[in-house]
Amino acid sequence: MPSTMRPPELGEPLDPLPKEFAALIRPELPGLMREIRLEVIRAYPVYGRLLNGPNADAIRQGVEQALAAFVDRVAEPGKDSALRDELLRKFGRVEAYEGRELDTLQGAYRLGARVALRRAKAMGRHYHLSPTVILAFADALFAYVEELEAISREGYVEVQSRAASEVSALRRQLLHLILAAPPLSQSTVTELCEAAAWQLPAEVTLVALRSPVPDHLEAGLAGDVLADLDIPQPHLLLPGPLTPQRLAMLETALAGTHAAVGLTVPLDQAADSIRWARRVLQLVDEGVLPDTPLIRCEDHLVTLWLLSDPPLMSQVAARELAPLDELPASRRDRLVETLRVHVSTRATAEQVGEILGVHAQTVRYRLRNLDARLGDRIADPDHRFALEAVLRSLHLRGGDGK
């Protein structure tokens, strides 16, 4: 933390914790979250699998909410924390689905609190804060952890109370384990299939849903569809391929919500199918793909590939289009767009002109400019392939690569 920063005046008595303390600790949150993640994975390796699995974003959001809500409460006592509470209940549900005792999650919470206290002590030395301030922080922090544990326990108890008697709870647990990274052993999944009265298929099709899902949705699903709808990123698993009958069932059940259908894959690749489906929904949100009630990954495979790693594609674009960097932005944009149409269509100057709405002579002039600057790259098969991929990616993102 920069030494030139002056701390606010923090006086005593310190019950409750001074509101000004929030201004000091808020900038520490990103680094604190990274440190907590490392410590928790080191102490509880099981969470390494979850933090690298299909629910990683939801877990990260929950941790961020827990940290931010504490700071918000210091700055503004009584602030609503409904989003945090729901995410914490889902943490408890995950523990129950995976068959762990709640002690593991409680231990992770307390470890996170110790990491936060360690950082607060270092911050106190840096700002010459009164020891009483740090003690007040510690009291507030550990009281807060007890609150987090209590809320997560609600979700844990909710699942446990029905898991023994409801096949649906077993099936939800089965779905969770199928999507685990890395996948659990075949014998474990097979045993749970028997308990859940569900036949293990060779292939599966995953479906990503928008949250929240309508109340009627689950009732409209076929009996062999696995569903987890009470999580930030709800999803379904369909045994086998997406047949016309399955598609009709989905369209009826999903009325009132939006969804993306992943590819049909072998069972051990289920996590890939849901990852692609969620990425398609994200591209819809970004305006890249059309916003339709039911969108299928198989219709957008090239788009998924081209936009699978935008920062990397930006690096490729910077290298392939570097000879155009010295040009004014407007001229560069015109040349890039002309090059995109020319490379992707292999059309004549007249046809390119019709597509772009300019005269064929203008197209020829631009192509001569491009040949002078990119001639070797356009002629070389590898560079030409890279250029076409880059130009398609930039067009999908609606940018010019700058």
LOTOR-591287 format. One record per residue (C-alpha): x, y, z; residue number from 1. Coordinates in Angstrom, 2 decimals. Example, Ala and Ser with C-alpha at 12.3 -4.5 7.8 and 13.67 -1.06 7.14 Angstrom:
2
+---------+---------+---------+-----+
|       x |       y |       z | seq |
+---------+---------+---------+-----+
|   12.30 |   -4.50 |    7.80 |   1 |
|   13.67 |   -1.06 |    7.14 |   2 |
+---------+---------+---------+-----+
end
This chain:
402
+---------+---------+---------+-----+
|       x |       y |       z | seq |
+---------+---------+---------+-----+
|    0.00 |    0.00 |    0.00 |   1 |
|    1.48 |    3.43 |   -0.93 |   2 |
|    3.22 |    5.10 |    1.99 |   3 |
|    1.90 |    8.54 |    0.96 |   4 |
|   -1.69 |    7.57 |    1.78 |   5 |
|   -2.92 |    9.14 |    5.01 |   6 |
|   -5.28 |    7.16 |    7.21 |   7 |
|   -8.51 |    8.71 |    8.37 |   8 |
|   -8.85 |    9.74 |   11.98 |   9 |
|   -9.92 |    6.66 |   13.93 |  10 |
|  -10.83 |    7.48 |   17.47 |  11 |
|  -12.05 |    5.57 |   20.49 |  12 |
|  -14.28 |    4.08 |   21.78 |  13 |
|  -14.27 |    1.48 |   19.01 |  14 |
|  -17.53 |   -0.32 |   19.46 |  15 |
|  -18.84 |   -0.53 |   16.79 |  16 |
|  -15.85 |   -0.60 |   14.41 |  17 |
|  -15.27 |    2.91 |   12.99 |  18 |
|  -16.88 |    3.45 |    9.59 |  19 |
|  -13.67 |    5.02 |    8.31 |  20 |
|  -11.93 |    1.66 |    8.62 |  21 |
|  -13.84 |    0.49 |    5.53 |  22 |
|  -11.98 |    3.02 |    3.37 |  23 |
|   -8.68 |    1.45 |    4.43 |  24 |
|   -9.58 |   -2.18 |    3.97 |  25 |
|  -11.65 |   -2.00 |    0.74 |  26 |
|   -8.59 |   -1.61 |   -1.57 |  27 |
|   -7.13 |   -4.73 |    0.06 |  28 |
|  -10.00 |   -7.00 |   -1.02 |  29 |
|   -8.69 |   -8.25 |   -4.42 |  30 |
|   -5.32 |   -9.22 |   -2.94 |  31 |
|   -6.98 |  -10.66 |    0.15 |  32 |
|   -9.24 |  -12.86 |   -1.98 |  33 |
|   -6.26 |  -14.27 |   -3.88 |  34 |
|   -4.44 |  -14.98 |   -0.62 |  35 |
|   -7.47 |  -16.68 |    0.93 |  36 |
|   -7.90 |  -18.84 |   -2.18 |  37 |
|   -4.30 |  -20.07 |   -1.99 |  38 |
|   -4.46 |  -20.76 |    1.75 |  39 |
|   -7.79 |  -22.58 |    1.54 |  40 |
|   -6.66 |  -24.81 |   -1.34 |  41 |
|   -3.45 |  -25.61 |    0.53 |  42 |
|   -5.32 |  -26.54 |    3.71 |  43 |
|   -8.35 |  -28.15 |    2.02 |  44 |
|   -7.32 |  -29.69 |   -1.33 |  45 |
|  -10.91 |  -30.75 |   -2.02 |  46 |
|  -11.73 |  -27.09 |   -2.68 |  47 |
|   -9.05 |  -26.98 |   -5.37 |  48 |
|  -11.27 |  -29.27 |   -7.45 |  49 |
|  -14.34 |  -27.09 |   -6.89 |  50 |
|  -12.45 |  -23.85 |   -7.60 |  51 |
|  -11.33 |  -25.26 |  -10.95 |  52 |
|  -14.61 |  -26.90 |  -11.87 |  53 |
|  -17.77 |  -25.74 |  -13.67 |  54 |
|  -19.06 |  -23.86 |  -10.59 |  55 |
|  -15.84 |  -21.86 |  -10.10 |  56 |
|  -17.45 |  -18.54 |  -11.10 |  57 |
|  -20.33 |  -19.00 |   -8.67 |  58 |
|  -17.94 |  -19.86 |   -5.83 |  59 |
|  -15.75 |  -16.86 |   -6.61 |  60 |
|  -18.83 |  -14.61 |   -6.63 |  61 |
|  -19.88 |  -15.97 |   -3.24 |  62 |
|  -16.47 |  -15.29 |   -1.69 |  63 |
|  -16.40 |  -11.80 |   -3.19 |  64 |
|  -19.87 |  -11.10 |   -1.79 |  65 |
|  -18.88 |  -12.33 |    1.68 |  66 |
|  -15.81 |  -10.06 |    1.79 |  67 |
|  -17.53 |   -7.04 |    0.26 |  68 |
|  -20.57 |   -7.37 |    2.53 |  69 |
|  -18.33 |   -7.22 |    5.62 |  70 |
|  -16.71 |   -3.99 |    4.44 |  71 |
|  -20.09 |   -2.57 |    3.39 |  72 |
|  -21.45 |   -3.30 |    6.86 |  73 |
|  -18.57 |   -1.41 |    8.46 |  74 |
|  -19.19 |    1.57 |    6.17 |  75 |
|  -22.98 |    1.36 |    6.34 |  76 |
|  -24.32 |   -0.68 |    9.27 |  77 |
|  -27.58 |   -2.43 |    8.47 |  78 |
|  -26.98 |   -2.65 |    4.71 |  79 |
|  -28.94 |   -5.41 |    3.00 |  80 |
|  -27.02 |   -8.63 |    2.33 |  81 |
|  -29.68 |  -10.78 |    0.65 |  82 |
|  -27.46 |  -11.73 |   -2.31 |  83 |
|  -24.64 |  -12.77 |    0.00 |  84 |
|  -27.02 |  -14.86 |    2.12 |  85 |
|  -28.37 |  -16.80 |   -0.86 |  86 |
|  -24.88 |  -17.53 |   -2.17 |  87 |
|  -23.79 |  -18.74 |    1.28 |  88 |
|  -26.79 |  -21.05 |    1.53 |  89 |
|  -25.75 |  -22.51 |   -1.81 |  90 |
|  -22.27 |  -23.12 |   -0.39 |  91 |
|  -23.95 |  -25.21 |    2.30 |  92 |
|  -25.98 |  -27.09 |   -0.30 |  93 |
|  -22.84 |  -27.92 |   -2.28 |  94 |
|  -21.25 |  -29.41 |    0.85 |  95 |
|  -24.31 |  -31.60 |    1.37 |  96 |
|  -24.44 |  -32.66 |   -2.28 |  97 |
|  -20.79 |  -33.75 |   -2.13 |  98 |
|  -21.30 |  -35.67 |    1.09 |  99 |
|  -18.94 |  -33.64 |    3.30 | 100 |
|  -19.45 |  -32.66 |    6.92 | 101 |
|  -20.08 |  -28.96 |    7.39 | 102 |
|  -16.90 |  -28.77 |    9.49 | 103 |
|  -14.84 |  -28.53 |    6.29 | 104 |
|  -16.61 |  -25.39 |    5.11 | 105 |
|  -16.53 |  -23.90 |    8.61 | 106 |
|  -12.79 |  -24.54 |    8.76 | 107 |
|  -12.33 |  -22.75 |    5.42 | 108 |
|  -14.32 |  -19.75 |    6.69 | 109 |
|  -12.20 |  -19.52 |    9.83 | 110 |
|   -8.98 |  -19.89 |    7.86 | 111 |
|  -10.10 |  -17.02 |    5.65 | 112 |
|  -10.75 |  -14.93 |    8.75 | 113 |
|   -7.23 |  -15.63 |   10.05 | 114 |
|   -5.76 |  -14.54 |    6.72 | 115 |
|   -7.84 |  -11.35 |    6.83 | 116 |
|   -6.74 |  -10.63 |   10.40 | 117 |
|   -3.10 |  -11.13 |    9.45 | 118 |
|   -3.46 |   -8.59 |    6.68 | 119 |
|   -5.30 |   -6.18 |    8.99 | 120 |
|   -2.45 |   -6.35 |   11.48 | 121 |
|    0.05 |   -5.50 |    8.74 | 122 |
|   -2.18 |   -2.65 |    7.67 | 123 |
|   -2.40 |   -1.46 |   11.26 | 124 |
|    1.40 |   -1.31 |   11.54 | 125 |
|    1.59 |    0.58 |    8.26 | 126 |
|   -0.96 |    3.19 |    9.32 | 127 |
|    0.02 |    3.23 |   13.03 | 128 |
|   -3.51 |    2.29 |   14.01 | 129 |
|   -4.37 |    1.80 |   17.64 | 130 |
|   -4.23 |   -1.84 |   18.84 | 131 |
|   -7.77 |   -1.27 |   20.02 | 132 |
|   -8.85 |   -0.76 |   16.40 | 133 |
|   -7.34 |   -4.09 |   15.39 | 134 |
|   -8.99 |   -5.80 |   18.35 | 135 |
|  -12.31 |   -4.30 |   17.36 | 136 |
|  -11.74 |   -5.56 |   13.83 | 137 |
|  -10.95 |   -9.06 |   15.09 | 138 |
|  -14.10 |   -9.12 |   17.24 | 139 |
|  -16.25 |   -7.95 |   14.33 | 140 |
|  -14.58 |  -10.37 |   11.91 | 141 |
|  -15.04 |  -13.52 |   13.96 | 142 |
|  -18.60 |  -12.58 |   14.82 | 143 |
|  -19.15 |  -12.17 |   11.10 | 144 |
|  -17.69 |  -15.63 |   10.42 | 145 |
|  -20.17 |  -17.15 |   12.87 | 146 |
|  -22.91 |  -15.44 |   10.89 | 147 |
|  -21.57 |  -16.88 |    7.61 | 148 |
|  -21.48 |  -20.37 |    9.14 | 149 |
|  -25.05 |  -20.09 |   10.37 | 150 |
|  -26.36 |  -19.03 |    6.96 | 151 |
|  -24.46 |  -21.81 |    5.13 | 152 |
|  -25.82 |  -24.29 |    7.68 | 153 |
|  -29.36 |  -23.38 |    6.55 | 154 |
|  -28.58 |  -24.58 |    3.01 | 155 |
|  -26.79 |  -27.67 |    4.30 | 156 |
|  -29.66 |  -28.70 |    6.55 | 157 |
|  -32.18 |  -28.04 |    3.78 | 158 |
|  -30.50 |  -30.63 |    1.53 | 159 |
|  -29.81 |  -33.12 |    4.30 | 160 |
|  -33.39 |  -33.05 |    5.51 | 161 |
|  -34.66 |  -34.37 |    2.20 | 162 |
|  -31.69 |  -36.30 |    0.80 | 163 |
|  -32.53 |  -39.52 |    2.63 | 164 |
|  -36.05 |  -39.78 |    1.23 | 165 |
|  -36.03 |  -37.97 |   -2.09 | 166 |
|  -34.57 |  -39.52 |   -5.23 | 167 |
|  -34.38 |  -36.02 |   -6.71 | 168 |
|  -31.77 |  -35.04 |   -4.12 | 169 |
|  -29.67 |  -38.08 |   -5.04 | 170 |
|  -29.97 |  -37.21 |   -8.71 | 171 |
|  -28.87 |  -33.65 |   -8.08 | 172 |
|  -25.87 |  -34.98 |   -6.22 | 173 |
|  -25.19 |  -37.33 |   -9.13 | 174 |
|  -25.28 |  -34.44 |  -11.61 | 175 |
|  -22.90 |  -32.48 |   -9.43 | 176 |
|  -20.43 |  -35.35 |   -9.35 | 177 |
|  -20.66 |  -35.99 |  -13.11 | 178 |
|  -19.59 |  -32.37 |  -13.70 | 179 |
|  -16.84 |  -32.46 |  -11.10 | 180 |
|  -13.31 |  -31.66 |  -12.28 | 181 |
|  -11.62 |  -34.04 |  -12.46 | 182 |
|  -14.51 |  -36.53 |  -12.83 | 183 |
|  -14.97 |  -39.01 |  -10.02 | 184 |
|  -14.32 |  -42.70 |  -10.50 | 185 |
|  -16.72 |  -44.77 |  -12.59 | 186 |
|  -17.50 |  -47.02 |   -9.63 | 187 |
|  -18.55 |  -44.06 |   -7.46 | 188 |
|  -20.87 |  -42.70 |  -10.13 | 189 |
|  -22.28 |  -46.17 |  -10.86 | 190 |
|  -23.12 |  -46.75 |   -7.20 | 191 |
|  -24.92 |  -43.43 |   -6.98 | 192 |
|  -26.82 |  -44.21 |  -10.20 | 193 |
|  -28.19 |  -47.35 |   -8.57 | 194 |
|  -29.24 |  -45.42 |   -5.47 | 195 |
|  -30.88 |  -42.73 |   -7.61 | 196 |
|  -32.60 |  -45.23 |   -9.94 | 197 |
|  -30.96 |  -43.62 |  -12.96 | 198 |
|  -29.36 |  -45.47 |  -15.88 | 199 |
|  -25.86 |  -44.26 |  -16.72 | 200 |
|  -25.73 |  -43.23 |  -20.41 | 201 |
|  -22.72 |  -43.37 |  -22.75 | 202 |
|  -23.42 |  -39.84 |  -24.05 | 203 |
|  -25.02 |  -36.75 |  -22.53 | 204 |
|  -26.20 |  -33.33 |  -23.66 | 205 |
|  -25.92 |  -30.43 |  -21.19 | 206 |
|  -28.19 |  -27.39 |  -21.16 | 207 |
|  -27.31 |  -24.07 |  -19.51 | 208 |
|  -30.24 |  -22.01 |  -18.22 | 209 |
|  -30.69 |  -18.38 |  -17.31 | 210 |
|  -31.38 |  -17.73 |  -13.64 | 211 |
|  -33.92 |  -17.57 |  -12.10 | 212 |
|  -35.81 |  -20.42 |  -13.73 | 213 |
|  -39.64 |  -20.49 |  -13.79 | 214 |
|  -41.34 |  -22.57 |  -11.09 | 215 |
|  -43.04 |  -24.78 |  -13.69 | 216 |
|  -39.84 |  -25.82 |  -15.45 | 217 |
|  -38.93 |  -28.96 |  -13.54 | 218 |
|  -42.42 |  -30.40 |  -13.87 | 219 |
|  -42.14 |  -30.26 |  -17.66 | 220 |
|  -38.92 |  -32.29 |  -17.87 | 221 |
|  -38.73 |  -35.96 |  -18.78 | 222 |
|  -38.20 |  -38.32 |  -15.86 | 223 |
|  -34.61 |  -39.17 |  -16.78 | 224 |
|  -33.38 |  -35.55 |  -17.05 | 225 |
|  -31.04 |  -34.49 |  -14.27 | 226 |
|  -31.51 |  -30.91 |  -13.11 | 227 |
|  -29.83 |  -28.47 |  -10.73 | 228 |
|  -31.94 |  -25.34 |  -10.75 | 229 |
|  -31.20 |  -23.82 |   -7.34 | 230 |
|  -27.73 |  -22.47 |   -8.13 | 231 |
|  -26.44 |  -19.24 |   -9.76 | 232 |
|  -25.85 |  -21.08 |  -13.08 | 233 |
|  -28.69 |  -23.64 |  -13.33 | 234 |
|  -28.34 |  -26.50 |  -15.79 | 235 |
|  -29.81 |  -29.76 |  -17.07 | 236 |
|  -28.33 |  -33.05 |  -18.23 | 237 |
|  -30.15 |  -34.97 |  -20.94 | 238 |
|  -29.13 |  -38.62 |  -21.37 | 239 |
|  -28.15 |  -39.21 |  -25.00 | 240 |
|  -28.41 |  -36.85 |  -28.00 | 241 |
|  -30.85 |  -34.02 |  -28.58 | 242 |
|  -33.50 |  -35.91 |  -30.56 | 243 |
|  -36.54 |  -34.11 |  -32.02 | 244 |
|  -38.58 |  -35.50 |  -29.12 | 245 |
|  -36.07 |  -34.15 |  -26.58 | 246 |
|  -36.04 |  -30.78 |  -28.32 | 247 |
|  -39.84 |  -30.55 |  -28.22 | 248 |
|  -39.78 |  -31.43 |  -24.52 | 249 |
|  -37.19 |  -28.72 |  -23.83 | 250 |
|  -39.04 |  -26.04 |  -25.78 | 251 |
|  -42.21 |  -26.74 |  -23.79 | 252 |
|  -40.51 |  -26.99 |  -20.38 | 253 |
|  -38.33 |  -23.92 |  -20.93 | 254 |
|  -41.17 |  -21.59 |  -21.88 | 255 |
|  -40.48 |  -18.33 |  -20.09 | 256 |
|  -36.70 |  -18.64 |  -19.85 | 257 |
|  -33.66 |  -18.70 |  -22.11 | 258 |
|  -31.23 |  -21.59 |  -22.48 | 259 |
|  -28.25 |  -22.82 |  -24.48 | 260 |
|  -27.86 |  -26.46 |  -25.51 | 261 |
|  -24.33 |  -27.81 |  -25.38 | 262 |
|  -22.89 |  -30.50 |  -27.63 | 263 |
|  -23.65 |  -34.18 |  -27.17 | 264 |
|  -20.46 |  -35.66 |  -25.69 | 265 |
|  -19.23 |  -38.80 |  -23.91 | 266 |
|  -20.15 |  -38.80 |  -20.23 | 267 |
|  -16.62 |  -37.92 |  -19.09 | 268 |
|  -16.72 |  -34.73 |  -21.19 | 269 |
|  -19.95 |  -33.41 |  -19.65 | 270 |
|  -18.13 |  -30.48 |  -18.04 | 271 |
|  -16.97 |  -29.34 |  -21.49 | 272 |
|  -20.53 |  -29.42 |  -22.83 | 273 |
|  -21.87 |  -27.20 |  -20.04 | 274 |
|  -18.87 |  -24.88 |  -20.32 | 275 |
|  -19.56 |  -24.31 |  -24.01 | 276 |
|  -23.27 |  -23.80 |  -23.36 | 277 |
|  -22.56 |  -21.19 |  -20.68 | 278 |
|  -20.13 |  -19.43 |  -23.00 | 279 |
|  -22.85 |  -19.23 |  -25.65 | 280 |
|  -25.19 |  -17.56 |  -23.14 | 281 |
|  -22.40 |  -15.13 |  -22.30 | 282 |
|  -21.94 |  -14.28 |  -25.99 | 283 |
|  -25.69 |  -13.65 |  -26.22 | 284 |
|  -25.39 |  -11.23 |  -23.29 | 285 |
|  -22.49 |   -9.50 |  -25.06 | 286 |
|  -24.59 |   -9.05 |  -28.21 | 287 |
|  -22.40 |  -11.33 |  -30.32 | 288 |
|  -25.06 |  -14.03 |  -30.80 | 289 |
|  -28.81 |  -13.54 |  -31.30 | 290 |
|  -31.00 |  -13.58 |  -28.20 | 291 |
|  -33.33 |  -16.51 |  -28.88 | 292 |
|  -35.20 |  -18.62 |  -26.30 | 293 |
|  -33.22 |  -21.78 |  -27.12 | 294 |
|  -29.82 |  -21.47 |  -28.78 | 295 |
|  -27.67 |  -24.45 |  -29.78 | 296 |
|  -23.89 |  -24.58 |  -29.50 | 297 |
|  -23.58 |  -26.69 |  -32.62 | 298 |
|  -24.87 |  -23.75 |  -34.68 | 299 |
|  -22.07 |  -21.46 |  -33.43 | 300 |
|  -18.96 |  -23.63 |  -33.15 | 301 |
|  -16.69 |  -21.34 |  -35.19 | 302 |
|  -17.79 |  -18.33 |  -33.14 | 303 |
|  -17.10 |  -20.24 |  -29.93 | 304 |
|  -13.63 |  -21.14 |  -31.22 | 305 |
|  -12.74 |  -17.66 |  -32.46 | 306 |
|  -13.86 |  -16.05 |  -29.19 | 307 |
|  -12.61 |  -18.76 |  -26.85 | 308 |
|   -9.62 |  -16.63 |  -25.75 | 309 |
|  -10.16 |  -12.94 |  -26.66 | 310 |
|   -6.89 |  -11.68 |  -25.09 | 311 |
|   -4.90 |  -14.22 |  -27.10 | 312 |
|   -6.74 |  -13.33 |  -30.31 | 313 |
|   -5.99 |   -9.66 |  -29.62 | 314 |
|   -2.31 |  -10.53 |  -29.43 | 315 |
|   -2.50 |  -12.39 |  -32.74 | 316 |
|   -4.36 |   -9.43 |  -34.30 | 317 |
|   -1.72 |   -6.98 |  -33.07 | 318 |
|    1.01 |   -9.03 |  -34.74 | 319 |
|   -0.75 |   -9.83 |  -38.02 | 320 |
|   -2.04 |   -6.27 |  -38.54 | 321 |
|    1.06 |   -4.49 |  -37.23 | 322 |
|    1.99 |   -3.06 |  -40.69 | 323 |
|   -1.23 |   -1.01 |  -40.56 | 324 |
|   -0.56 |    0.53 |  -37.14 | 325 |
|    0.95 |    3.77 |  -38.48 | 326 |
|   -2.19 |    4.64 |  -40.44 | 327 |
|   -4.91 |    6.99 |  -39.13 | 328 |
|   -7.64 |    5.04 |  -37.33 | 329 |
|  -10.39 |    5.73 |  -39.90 | 330 |
|   -8.21 |    4.69 |  -42.85 | 331 |
|   -7.00 |    1.62 |  -40.98 | 332 |
|  -10.58 |    0.58 |  -40.23 | 333 |
|  -11.57 |    0.84 |  -43.90 | 334 |
|   -8.60 |   -1.25 |  -44.98 | 335 |
|   -9.26 |   -3.88 |  -42.30 | 336 |
|  -12.91 |   -4.20 |  -43.30 | 337 |
|  -12.00 |   -4.46 |  -46.99 | 338 |
|   -9.40 |   -7.09 |  -46.20 | 339 |
|  -11.92 |   -9.07 |  -44.14 | 340 |
|  -14.45 |   -9.23 |  -46.97 | 341 |
|  -11.75 |   -9.94 |  -49.57 | 342 |
|  -10.11 |  -12.75 |  -47.58 | 343 |
|  -13.34 |  -14.39 |  -46.40 | 344 |
|  -15.24 |  -14.27 |  -49.72 | 345 |
|  -12.41 |  -14.53 |  -52.31 | 346 |
|  -14.73 |  -12.27 |  -54.34 | 347 |
|  -13.83 |   -9.91 |  -57.18 | 348 |
|  -13.32 |   -6.19 |  -56.59 | 349 |
|  -16.79 |   -5.53 |  -58.02 | 350 |
|  -18.42 |   -8.02 |  -55.65 | 351 |
|  -16.45 |   -6.74 |  -52.64 | 352 |
|  -17.54 |   -3.22 |  -53.60 | 353 |
|  -21.18 |   -4.28 |  -53.64 | 354 |
|  -20.85 |   -5.85 |  -50.20 | 355 |
|  -19.14 |   -2.76 |  -48.77 | 356 |
|  -21.24 |   -0.24 |  -50.70 | 357 |
|  -18.26 |    1.39 |  -52.42 | 358 |
|  -16.99 |    1.61 |  -56.01 | 359 |
|  -14.91 |   -1.27 |  -57.36 | 360 |
|  -12.09 |    1.16 |  -58.11 | 361 |
|  -12.02 |    2.13 |  -54.42 | 362 |
|  -11.71 |   -1.56 |  -53.53 | 363 |
|   -8.83 |   -2.00 |  -55.98 | 364 |
|   -7.06 |    1.03 |  -54.51 | 365 |
|   -7.45 |   -0.37 |  -50.97 | 366 |
|   -6.27 |   -3.82 |  -52.05 | 367 |
|   -3.16 |   -2.30 |  -53.61 | 368 |
|   -2.47 |   -0.51 |  -50.31 | 369 |
|   -2.98 |   -3.74 |  -48.41 | 370 |
|   -0.73 |   -5.65 |  -50.77 | 371 |
|    2.00 |   -3.05 |  -50.33 | 372 |
|    1.82 |   -3.33 |  -46.54 | 373 |
|    0.78 |   -6.96 |  -46.02 | 374 |
|    1.79 |   -8.60 |  -49.28 | 375 |
|    4.00 |  -11.29 |  -47.81 | 376 |
|    1.44 |  -12.07 |  -45.10 | 377 |
|   -1.44 |  -12.36 |  -47.57 | 378 |
|    0.56 |  -14.66 |  -49.85 | 379 |
|    1.83 |  -16.95 |  -47.08 | 380 |
|   -0.74 |  -19.71 |  -46.27 | 381 |
|   -0.08 |  -19.66 |  -42.52 | 382 |
|   -0.31 |  -15.87 |  -42.24 | 383 |
|   -3.37 |  -15.81 |  -44.49 | 384 |
|   -5.12 |  -18.33 |  -42.24 | 385 |
|   -4.20 |  -16.30 |  -39.15 | 386 |
|   -5.40 |  -13.10 |  -40.81 | 387 |
|   -8.76 |  -14.63 |  -41.70 | 388 |
|   -9.26 |  -15.94 |  -38.16 | 389 |
|   -8.27 |  -12.56 |  -36.69 | 390 |
|  -10.52 |  -10.59 |  -39.02 | 391 |
|  -13.51 |  -12.84 |  -38.36 | 392 |
|  -12.93 |  -12.57 |  -34.62 | 393 |
|  -12.67 |   -8.79 |  -34.74 | 394 |
|  -15.83 |   -8.59 |  -36.82 | 395 |
|  -17.72 |  -10.77 |  -34.33 | 396 |
|  -16.59 |   -8.53 |  -31.49 | 397 |
|  -17.42 |   -5.41 |  -33.48 | 398 |
|  -13.88 |   -4.02 |  -33.15 | 399 |
|  -10.94 |   -3.11 |  -35.33 | 400 |
|   -8.27 |   -4.62 |  -33.11 | 401 |
|   -7.09 |   -1.34 |  -31.62 | 402 |
+---------+---------+---------+-----+
end
